[in-house]
Amino acid sequence: MSQYKNVVIVGASAGGIGAARRLENSLPQTHRIVLIDACEVAFYPTSALRAAVVPGFEKQTIAPLASVFPPNSRHIVLGGTRVIGLGQNHVKLDRTLDGQQSSGDGDEIHFDKAILAIGYQYSFPSRAAGRTEEEILEGFSKVQEDVKRAESILVVGGGPVGVEFAGEVKSAHPGKKVTIVSSSERLIGHLPGLHERLKRQLENLGVELVLGDKISDDDARGLEFGRVFQGGQRPFKTLKGFELSSDLVIDGRGGRPNTSLVSTSYPDAVDERGQIKASRNLVAKCAQLSNYLVVGDANDLPVPKTAFVAQMQGKLAADNVRALVLGGGQDVSKLKEFGNPPSVMMVTLGPKGGASKVYSLTFGEWFTSLIKGKGLFVSQFKANYVAAK
Ligand SMILES: Cc1cc2nc3c(=O)[nH]c(=O)nc-3n(C[C@H](O)[C@H](O)[C@H](O)COP(=O)(O)OP(=O)(O)OC[C@H]3O[C@@H](n4cnc5c(N)ncnc54)[C@H](O)[C@@H]3O)c2cc1C
């Protein structure tokens, strides 16, 4: 039994680490953070697409969780630990804290307040291939080999994931045939200005664009399991009747909320898309989950689903948790509210290409490469997981 009251954070990615960093020195000494993640290491989706193509880059997708807090800290990290149940004041783990795996009777951790930062689920290679460092690195090595061997690659989806993947492949392997098929007539869909710039650059790279068309529902269902097909077994037929043959198919469509943990026990807590309903102060709307704040991709706030926003929400949730802890209770009237974040979207085409939208201004290759493309913010990601001296 710990001498501390717990503030549990589920998910140690952008939202969760943002909250942890803000809380570690601001919580009263009566409280400690318990940061929990199903993976043994932190995983960084932003660098996953380059890691799927460029050998050696896979190491830029992970950071150790063990060094988030200094060794003498009262705060703790439980990496490789999945939360499998949510109670009003406790979470249930998939293992006991003595290390035994469990098939349902893992330990419970009681808390004063909790933050859910459980994010989205994507198909591989946008998500981690496993829960351990070895599994994640091996997954990338395999797909790098697949990409290297394939003469032709079909990318399904013309949003940021599909477009960035096509750009990575063409930057590293200019001779390969790459096709993007997208149901939308416009790349990246909603943001005016980006489509034109990206289309021009992709065409210059030799990427074939099949826009306003889609593969059949059966083929799409196969991709939902995150399979990467190899070997050109049969062509994919589009609804308009085109046949798209390739050696390798990559699912570059967007993800969906990773919230079955919530929806199976509290179906009314999520909206029709599976996002957890939360107020602008990030407190879950479901009465039974009123001790939980929800940040990042998992909540239903109408803001972009980006790491940048998730981290901002993590910090705001941390401030609100602190206020609730210090206020000793449930008074949510004084909590901060999350407004509209800065409107920024950067889509890279490998290290040197891409386009960006910053409020109403659109920028091309030079700006996008300088700010994002060259480094993909990897150093900031890694720095988040190093304890302050
Ligand atoms: C390919 C790709 C490229 C992207 N590029 C950019 C970009 O350039 N810029 C940008 O700002 N955003 C980008 N994004 C979006 C960004 O990655 C997400 O918005 C961000 O990661 C969301 O952070 P999050 O903390 O909400 O959730 P996630 O990053 O999804 O993390 C959720 C965490 O919770 C853990 N978890 C989930 N369920 C449980 C459980 N039951 N128990 C324990 N742990 C659990 C997971 O292991 C994971 O670590 C990109 C996304 C993808 C897929």
The ligand as a Tripos MOL2 file, in Angstrom:
@<TRIPOS>MOLECULE
LIG
   53    58     1     0     0
SMALL
NO_CHARGES

@<TRIPOS>ATOM
      1 C1          1.6400    8.1140  -39.4880 C.3       1 LIG1
      2 C2          1.2440    9.2720  -38.6240 C.ar      1 LIG1
      3 C3          1.8910   10.4950  -38.7520 C.ar      1 LIG1
      4 C4          1.5270   11.5590  -37.9320 C.ar      1 LIG1
      5 N1          2.1880   12.7510  -38.0730 N.ar      1 LIG1
      6 C5          1.8940   13.7650  -37.2360 C.ar      1 LIG1
      7 C6          2.6140   15.0040  -37.3080 C.ar      1 LIG1
      8 O1          3.4740   15.1720  -38.1530 O.2       1 LIG1
      9 N2          2.3200   15.9720  -36.4240 N.ar      1 LIG1
     10 C7          1.3590   15.8130  -35.4670 C.ar      1 LIG1
     11 O2          1.1570   16.7350  -34.6400 O.2       1 LIG1
     12 N3          0.6420   14.6810  -35.3790 N.ar      1 LIG1
     13 C8          0.8860   13.6430  -36.2380 C.ar      1 LIG1
     14 N4          0.1780   12.4730  -36.1650 N.ar      1 LIG1
     15 C9         -0.9160   12.3620  -35.1930 C.3       1 LIG1
     16 C10        -0.3610   12.0830  -33.8110 C.3       1 LIG1
     17 O3          0.5130   10.9810  -33.8520 O.3       1 LIG1
     18 C11        -1.4860   11.8210  -32.8300 C.3       1 LIG1
     19 O4         -2.4130   12.8840  -32.9050 O.3       1 LIG1
     20 C12        -0.9580   11.7090  -31.4250 C.3       1 LIG1
     21 O5         -0.0560   10.6350  -31.3180 O.3       1 LIG1
     22 C13        -2.1000   11.5170  -30.4370 C.3       1 LIG1
     23 O6         -1.5660   11.3660  -29.1800 O.3       1 LIG1
     24 P1         -2.4010   10.6560  -28.0220 P.3       1 LIG1
     25 O7         -1.5570   10.7640  -26.7900 O.co2     1 LIG1
     26 O8         -3.7730   11.2090  -27.9710 O.co2     1 LIG1
     27 O9         -2.5900    9.1360  -28.4560 O.3       1 LIG1
     28 P2         -1.6310    8.0510  -29.1040 P.3       1 LIG1
     29 O10        -0.4090    8.6400  -29.6830 O.co2     1 LIG1
     30 O11        -2.4970    7.2260  -29.9680 O.co2     1 LIG1
     31 O12        -1.1680    7.1840  -27.8610 O.3       1 LIG1
     32 C14        -2.0160    6.4100  -27.0810 C.3       1 LIG1
     33 C15        -1.1490    5.6510  -26.0780 C.3       1 LIG1
     34 O13        -1.9920    4.9710  -25.1610 O.3       1 LIG1
     35 C16        -1.5320    3.6520  -25.0000 C.3       1 LIG1
     36 N5         -2.7130    2.8500  -24.6700 N.ar      1 LIG1
     37 C17        -3.8380    2.7220  -25.3950 C.ar      1 LIG1
     38 N6         -4.7260    1.9430  -24.7670 N.ar      1 LIG1
     39 C18        -4.1420    1.5760  -23.6020 C.ar      1 LIG1
     40 C19        -4.5560    0.7700  -22.5110 C.ar      1 LIG1
     41 N7         -5.7560    0.1740  -22.4770 N.pl3     1 LIG1
     42 N8         -3.6960    0.5800  -21.4800 N.ar      1 LIG1
     43 C20        -2.4760    1.1770  -21.4870 C.ar      1 LIG1
     44 N9         -2.0420    1.9600  -22.4960 N.ar      1 LIG1
     45 C21        -2.8590    2.1540  -23.5340 C.ar      1 LIG1
     46 C22        -0.9140    3.2810  -26.3350 C.3       1 LIG1
     47 O14         0.0480    2.2350  -26.1920 O.3       1 LIG1
     48 C23        -0.2690    4.6040  -26.7580 C.3       1 LIG1
     49 O15         1.0530    4.7280  -26.2870 O.3       1 LIG1
     50 C24         0.5040   11.3950  -36.9730 C.ar      1 LIG1
     51 C25        -0.1440   10.1640  -36.8370 C.ar      1 LIG1
     52 C26         0.2250    9.1020  -37.6430 C.ar      1 LIG1
     53 C27        -0.4570    7.7690  -37.4660 C.3       1 LIG1
@<TRIPOS>BOND
     1     1     2 1
     2     2     3 ar
     3     2    52 ar
     4     3     4 ar
     5     4     5 ar
     6     4    50 ar
     7     5     6 ar
     8     6     7 ar
     9     6    13 1
    10     7     8 2
    11     7     9 ar
    12     9    10 ar
    13    10    11 2
    14    10    12 ar
    15    12    13 ar
    16    13    14 ar
    17    14    15 1
    18    14    50 ar
    19    15    16 1
    20    16    17 1
    21    16    18 1
    22    18    19 1
    23    18    20 1
    24    20    21 1
    25    20    22 1
    26    22    23 1
    27    23    24 1
    28    24    25 2
    29    24    26 1
    30    24    27 1
    31    27    28 1
    32    28    29 2
    33    28    30 1
    34    28    31 1
    35    31    32 1
    36    32    33 1
    37    33    34 1
    38    33    48 1
    39    34    35 1
    40    35    36 1
    41    35    46 1
    42    36    37 ar
    43    36    45 ar
    44    37    38 ar
    45    38    39 ar
    46    39    40 ar
    47    39    45 ar
    48    40    41 1
    49    40    42 ar
    50    42    43 ar
    51    43    44 ar
    52    44    45 ar
    53    46    47 1
    54    46    48 1
    55    48    49 1
    56    50    51 ar
    57    51    52 ar
    58    52    53 1
@<TRIPOS>SUBSTRUCTURE
     1 LIG1         1 GROUP 0 **** ****
